[in-house]
């Protein structure tokens, strides 16, 4: 029986300890037509030598410099010829049969451009993991959340989100994507460097008529924060800047014209809240992200291909305001905010 080819591509930067710990689980996958590729982003540790000596079956692509998550993957995937890519973080432990359920779902509907497995915490395997949980959603002002995680509150996995379902974005920690669709979209936006580039990619896919799904029959375990730990000023800067860029790129022009300024105001409230809590670096990171967004808007922004749809009636799109529900209505779980989905 024909099975489409799959390349599990791990982007590595000084991640020898993660490769040593988690690569064996990736290699042991039961899918019959897959290969493992490590794309090294000019690591300064001995990751490449370690791979050559300990995992000779793994293909290695060496990028010329640390190009970040987005460009690093774009550079590498131009050299990988398979039907499907799996963008897999180096700090993810997979289960033996994790590939089959996702590929079966995507093969059943050729309009599914990207799909993720259920993402649980490696450090507490009964709990959803921040980066993707059981499928990504977004609210009307660009705040991302997931089935299983709202802001910093991660739920216990009690099987409440075990149904395969369309969602708005698939986690970049373990994203299955059709290779032809990835290249049709020109890959990840390299200007993002890292953070929220997978949300932007999934948004663009949907604008071109593709679907994004989660398949919880596939389960992986993510450490999280392996490159930039939570609270890092650089991470805060990239998250806020990239989120504004994503809104400006993908919203209809008339909506972007009023939603982006509102987001500026909401970000300012978050910045001052951080300062009052004694975190001046948080305020500075948000201020720098706003200045960087304005620079992008006037000097970098490029014309993007015209999509097939200008609608925002997507799966996984919450028309409310997440921060209002979370902070003022005290709704802390996905089902409290959305209802049973």
Backbone torsions as a table, in degrees:
resi	resn	phi	psi	omega
1	UNK	NA	131.4	-178.9
2	UNK	-67.5	134.0	173.1
3	UNK	-126.4	130.4	-179.9
4	UNK	-62.9	150.9	-178.7
5	UNK	-78.3	142.7	-177.1
6	UNK	-130.2	133.1	172.4
7	UNK	-115.1	117.9	172.9
8	UNK	-87.1	111.6	-172.7
9	UNK	-111.8	116.8	-178.3
10	UNK	-105.0	120.5	176.2
11	UNK	-87.0	125.3	-173.9
12	UNK	-121.8	135.4	169.3
13	UNK	-141.3	106.7	-179.5
14	UNK	53.2	40.8	-175.3
15	UNK	-112.2	33.9	-177.7
16	UNK	-53.6	-41.6	-176.8
17	UNK	-63.4	-35.4	177.8
18	UNK	-73.9	-41.1	178.2
19	UNK	-60.3	-44.0	-179.7
20	UNK	-62.0	-37.3	-175.7
21	UNK	-82.1	-39.7	-168.2
22	UNK	-110.7	-20.5	-178.7
23	UNK	-60.5	-36.8	177.5
24	UNK	-56.3	-37.0	179.1
25	UNK	-68.2	-33.9	-179.9
26	UNK	-68.0	-43.3	-177.7
27	UNK	-65.9	-28.3	-176.3
28	UNK	-82.9	4.9	179.7
29	UNK	-56.5	148.3	-173.1
30	UNK	-90.3	-7.1	-178.8
31	UNK	-63.2	137.6	-168.6
32	UNK	-86.1	-12.5	-174.9
33	UNK	-132.3	63.3	179.7
34	UNK	-137.4	159.1	172.9
35	UNK	-136.6	161.2	-180.0
36	UNK	-112.8	130.3	179.4
37	UNK	-125.0	132.2	171.9
38	UNK	-109.1	121.1	176.0
39	UNK	-99.7	112.6	-175.9
40	UNK	-93.9	126.0	-177.1
41	UNK	-91.3	56.6	177.5
42	UNK	57.2	51.6	178.5
43	UNK	-62.1	148.3	176.1
44	UNK	-103.7	-3.0	171.4
45	UNK	-89.1	-167.8	-177.2
46	UNK	-100.2	36.7	-179.0
47	UNK	-56.9	-46.7	-174.5
48	UNK	-66.6	-45.9	178.1
49	UNK	-60.6	-42.4	177.9
50	UNK	-59.0	-46.1	179.3
51	UNK	-62.6	-44.9	-178.9
52	UNK	-61.1	-35.6	-176.9
53	UNK	-83.9	-38.8	-171.1
54	UNK	-100.8	-24.5	-177.0
55	UNK	-134.2	68.0	-176.0
56	UNK	-64.4	-19.1	179.9
57	UNK	-78.7	-13.2	-178.0
58	UNK	-83.5	128.5	175.5
59	UNK	-74.6	143.1	-179.0
60	UNK	-122.4	128.8	171.5
61	UNK	-115.2	128.8	-178.1
62	UNK	-108.2	111.7	176.4
63	UNK	-76.6	149.3	-173.5
64	UNK	-68.9	-21.7	-179.8
65	UNK	-155.1	173.2	175.5
66	UNK	-75.0	97.0	-172.4
67	UNK	-93.3	8.6	-177.2
68	UNK	76.8	178.0	-177.3
69	UNK	-65.9	-47.1	-172.0
70	UNK	-68.9	-59.4	-178.2
71	UNK	-68.6	-33.0	177.8
72	UNK	-57.7	-45.1	177.5
73	UNK	-69.9	-41.7	-179.9
74	UNK	-59.1	-44.0	179.1
75	UNK	-61.3	-45.6	-176.6
76	UNK	-69.6	-43.8	-172.6
77	UNK	-71.9	-16.9	171.9
78	UNK	-65.2	-18.4	-176.8
79	UNK	-104.2	2.3	-176.6
80	UNK	-113.2	121.8	-176.4
81	UNK	-111.6	94.9	175.2
82	UNK	-145.4	172.6	178.2
83	UNK	-74.5	-37.9	-178.9
84	UNK	-128.8	145.3	167.8
85	UNK	-108.0	147.2	165.9
86	UNK	-120.4	112.8	176.1
87	UNK	-83.7	108.3	-172.5
88	UNK	-121.2	125.9	175.3
89	UNK	-66.3	151.7	-179.2
90	UNK	-70.5	-18.7	-177.6
91	UNK	-99.7	39.2	-179.7
92	UNK	-121.8	130.0	171.4
93	UNK	-97.7	127.8	-178.8
94	UNK	-106.4	163.9	175.5
95	UNK	-100.1	160.2	-169.2
96	UNK	-60.1	-39.7	-176.1
97	UNK	-102.6	32.4	-171.9
98	UNK	-76.5	-22.3	-175.8
99	UNK	-81.1	-42.8	-172.1
100	UNK	-55.3	-48.7	-176.4
101	UNK	-61.6	-35.5	-178.7
102	UNK	-71.8	-45.2	180.0
103	UNK	-64.6	-39.9	177.7
104	UNK	-60.2	-42.1	179.1
105	UNK	-65.8	-45.6	-178.0
106	UNK	-68.2	-33.5	176.9
107	UNK	-70.4	-24.9	-179.8
108	UNK	-76.7	-15.6	-179.9
109	UNK	-147.0	104.2	-174.6
110	UNK	-68.4	-8.4	178.1
111	UNK	-87.6	-5.9	175.1
112	UNK	-77.8	110.4	-177.7
113	UNK	-86.5	-31.1	-178.2
114	UNK	-146.0	152.4	-178.6
115	UNK	-154.5	147.9	177.0
116	UNK	-124.7	154.8	169.9
117	UNK	-80.7	176.6	171.6
118	UNK	-73.9	132.6	-175.5
119	UNK	-110.3	114.0	177.0
120	UNK	-110.9	162.0	-178.6
121	UNK	-75.6	131.0	176.8
122	UNK	-65.7	-33.8	-176.5
123	UNK	-82.2	-17.1	173.8
124	UNK	-148.2	91.7	-169.7
125	UNK	-71.4	0.5	174.1
126	UNK	-95.2	1.5	-172.8
127	UNK	-122.3	143.0	175.3
128	UNK	-65.3	150.8	179.8
129	UNK	-100.5	142.1	-171.6
130	UNK	-50.1	-43.0	-165.8
131	UNK	-70.4	-14.1	-178.0
132	UNK	-166.9	-26.1	179.2
133	UNK	44.7	-120.3	-178.3
134	UNK	-117.3	47.4	174.5
135	UNK	112.4	131.6	-174.0
136	UNK	-87.5	140.2	173.9
137	UNK	-121.7	173.5	177.0
138	UNK	-150.1	147.2	177.8
139	UNK	-96.1	179.9	-170.9
140	UNK	-69.7	-11.2	176.9
141	UNK	-113.3	15.2	171.7
142	UNK	91.7	8.1	178.8
143	UNK	-80.6	117.8	179.7
144	UNK	-82.2	145.9	172.6
145	UNK	-151.8	-179.0	-174.8
146	UNK	-141.6	166.4	167.8
147	UNK	-71.1	99.0	-179.7
148	UNK	119.2	-7.4	178.5
149	UNK	-153.1	124.5	174.8
150	UNK	-123.5	119.3	-171.5
151	UNK	50.2	-120.0	-176.2
152	UNK	-96.9	2.0	-178.3
153	UNK	-90.8	109.4	177.6
154	UNK	-100.1	128.3	-178.6
155	UNK	-81.2	160.3	167.6
156	UNK	-73.3	143.5	177.0
157	UNK	-84.8	104.8	179.3
158	UNK	-112.0	17.2	-177.9
159	UNK	83.4	8.6	-175.1
160	UNK	-72.6	-16.5	179.8
161	UNK	-127.5	43.1	-175.9
162	UNK	-91.5	3.7	177.9
163	UNK	-88.1	136.0	171.3
164	UNK	-64.0	134.1	-173.2
165	UNK	-155.0	151.2	171.6
166	UNK	-67.4	147.3	177.9
167	UNK	-142.5	-178.9	-177.2
168	UNK	-88.8	-39.0	180.0
169	UNK	-143.3	151.3	177.2
170	UNK	-108.3	138.3	-175.6
171	UNK	-60.4	138.9	175.1
172	UNK	-73.9	-7.8	177.5
173	UNK	-74.2	-24.6	180.0
174	UNK	-159.6	71.1	-175.5
175	UNK	-104.1	120.3	169.9
176	UNK	-87.3	133.0	-179.3
177	UNK	-146.0	139.8	174.8
178	UNK	-64.8	130.9	-176.5
179	UNK	-61.0	-41.8	-177.9
180	UNK	-67.7	-34.5	177.9
181	UNK	-70.1	-40.6	177.8
182	UNK	-55.2	-46.8	-178.2
183	UNK	-75.5	-31.2	174.4
184	UNK	-59.8	-35.4	178.8
185	UNK	-83.5	2.2	-173.6
186	UNK	60.5	29.7	174.1
187	UNK	68.1	-157.5	178.9
188	UNK	-76.4	151.2	177.7
189	UNK	-73.7	111.5	-173.1
190	UNK	-67.8	-21.7	179.3
191	UNK	-67.2	-24.4	-179.7
192	UNK	-66.7	-28.1	-174.8
193	UNK	66.0	-64.8	177.4
194	UNK	-160.2	153.1	177.4
195	UNK	84.8	118.1	177.2
196	UNK	70.2	4.4	176.5
197	UNK	-66.9	-28.2	178.0
198	UNK	-72.5	-33.4	177.1
199	UNK	-66.4	-43.8	177.2
200	UNK	-59.3	-44.2	179.6
201	UNK	-62.4	-44.9	-179.3
202	UNK	-66.2	-35.9	176.8
203	UNK	-63.0	-46.0	179.5
204	UNK	-63.4	-39.7	176.7
205	UNK	-56.6	-45.4	-177.6
206	UNK	-67.8	-35.1	175.6
207	UNK	-61.9	-25.8	178.2
208	UNK	-97.6	12.7	171.2
209	UNK	95.1	5.5	178.9
210	UNK	-92.1	163.4	178.9
211	UNK	-110.2	157.1	174.5
212	UNK	-123.2	136.4	-175.1
213	UNK	-133.0	163.6	166.0
214	UNK	-121.3	138.2	178.0
215	UNK	-122.9	93.6	-175.3
216	UNK	-70.9	-7.7	173.4
217	UNK	-64.8	-20.8	173.4
218	UNK	-97.6	130.8	-175.8
219	UNK	-127.9	133.3	173.0
220	UNK	-134.0	163.1	-176.1
221	UNK	-123.5	124.2	-171.2
222	UNK	-114.3	132.1	175.9
223	UNK	-71.9	-53.4	178.5
224	UNK	86.4	146.1	177.4
225	UNK	67.1	24.6	-174.9
226	UNK	-69.9	-29.5	-178.4
227	UNK	-102.0	-55.9	176.1
228	UNK	-119.3	111.2	-176.9
229	UNK	-66.5	157.1	179.6
230	UNK	-57.2	137.2	179.7
231	UNK	90.5	-10.6	177.8
232	UNK	-61.2	133.8	-176.0
233	UNK	-60.4	-37.6	178.4
234	UNK	-63.6	-40.0	179.2
235	UNK	-65.3	-43.1	177.9
236	UNK	-60.5	-46.0	179.4
237	UNK	-57.8	-49.9	-177.2
238	UNK	-65.2	-40.9	-179.7
239	UNK	-61.9	-47.2	-177.7
240	UNK	-71.5	-43.7	179.4
241	UNK	-62.7	-49.2	-175.4
242	UNK	-66.6	-33.2	178.3
243	UNK	-64.7	-40.7	177.3
244	UNK	-65.6	-42.5	177.9
245	UNK	-61.0	-43.0	-179.4
246	UNK	-60.6	-43.2	178.0
247	UNK	-62.6	-46.9	-178.1
248	UNK	-63.7	-34.7	-179.1
249	UNK	-72.5	-42.2	-163.2
250	UNK	-107.0	-21.4	175.7
251	UNK	-73.1	150.5	169.0
252	UNK	-55.3	146.0	-171.4
253	UNK	-53.0	-44.9	-175.8
254	UNK	-67.6	-29.0	176.4
255	UNK	-76.7	-39.8	178.2
256	UNK	-61.3	-33.7	-176.5
257	UNK	-62.3	-28.8	177.7
258	UNK	-109.5	-26.0	-179.2
259	UNK	-74.3	-37.4	179.8
260	UNK	-63.6	-46.0	175.2
261	UNK	-60.4	-37.0	176.6
262	UNK	-62.7	-41.7	177.6
263	UNK	-62.3	-37.0	174.6
264	UNK	-54.8	-46.1	179.9
265	UNK	-65.0	-43.3	178.8
266	UNK	-64.8	-38.5	176.7
267	UNK	-63.4	-39.2	179.7
268	UNK	-62.5	-39.6	176.9
269	UNK	-61.6	-43.8	178.5
270	UNK	-62.9	-38.7	-179.7
271	UNK	-64.5	-46.2	179.8
272	UNK	-69.1	-32.8	174.5
273	UNK	-61.6	-40.5	177.3
274	UNK	-64.5	-40.6	179.4
275	UNK	-63.6	-44.0	179.6
276	UNK	-64.2	-25.0	177.0
277	UNK	-85.9	3.1	177.0
278	UNK	92.1	12.8	-178.0
279	UNK	-111.4	80.5	179.5
280	UNK	-66.5	-28.9	179.6
281	UNK	-64.9	-32.6	178.5
282	UNK	-64.4	-45.8	177.8
283	UNK	-60.9	-44.9	-178.9
284	UNK	-63.6	-39.2	-179.4
285	UNK	-64.5	-40.4	179.1
286	UNK	-68.9	-42.0	178.0
287	UNK	-59.4	-43.3	178.4
288	UNK	-65.7	-35.0	179.6
289	UNK	-65.8	-37.0	178.5
290	UNK	-67.2	-42.8	177.8
291	UNK	-63.6	-39.1	179.5
292	UNK	-67.6	-35.8	177.0
293	UNK	-64.4	-44.6	179.5
294	UNK	-61.0	-40.3	177.0
295	UNK	-61.3	-45.5	178.1
296	UNK	-59.3	-44.3	-175.0
297	UNK	-61.0	-39.4	-174.2
298	UNK	-96.1	-23.1	-172.8
299	UNK	-122.1	-18.0	-173.4
300	UNK	-115.7	-34.9	-171.4
301	UNK	-48.6	131.7	-179.1
302	UNK	-116.1	154.8	175.2
303	UNK	-70.3	128.7	-179.9
304	UNK	-100.4	157.1	178.7
305	UNK	-56.1	144.2	-178.5
306	UNK	-71.9	123.3	-177.8
307	UNK	-75.7	168.3	178.0
308	UNK	-80.4	-15.0	-177.5
309	UNK	-142.6	144.1	172.9
310	UNK	-112.5	11.5	179.8
311	UNK	-75.4	153.9	170.0
312	UNK	-115.9	25.3	178.8
313	UNK	-87.6	64.1	-175.9
314	UNK	-98.6	160.0	168.0
315	UNK	-65.8	145.0	177.9
316	UNK	76.4	14.6	178.5
317	UNK	-103.9	116.5	179.7
318	UNK	-97.0	120.2	-174.0
319	UNK	-79.8	-3.8	176.6
320	UNK	-88.3	-169.2	178.3
321	UNK	-113.5	110.3	-172.7
322	UNK	-59.8	-42.3	-176.5
323	UNK	-64.5	-31.2	177.5
324	UNK	-67.6	-45.7	179.8
325	UNK	-64.5	-39.7	-173.3
326	UNK	-77.3	-50.5	-172.0
327	UNK	-87.9	-29.1	-175.4
328	UNK	-105.8	-33.4	177.9
329	UNK	-96.3	-4.7	176.9
330	UNK	59.5	36.3	175.2
331	UNK	-93.2	114.3	-170.1
332	UNK	-107.7	-9.8	-178.8
333	UNK	-117.9	159.8	-179.6
334	UNK	-57.4	-46.1	-176.4
335	UNK	-68.9	-31.3	176.2
336	UNK	-64.6	-34.7	-177.7
337	UNK	-83.2	-45.4	-172.3
338	UNK	-97.0	-32.5	-167.7
339	UNK	98.0	-178.8	-176.4
340	UNK	-73.8	109.1	177.6
341	UNK	-138.5	NA	NA
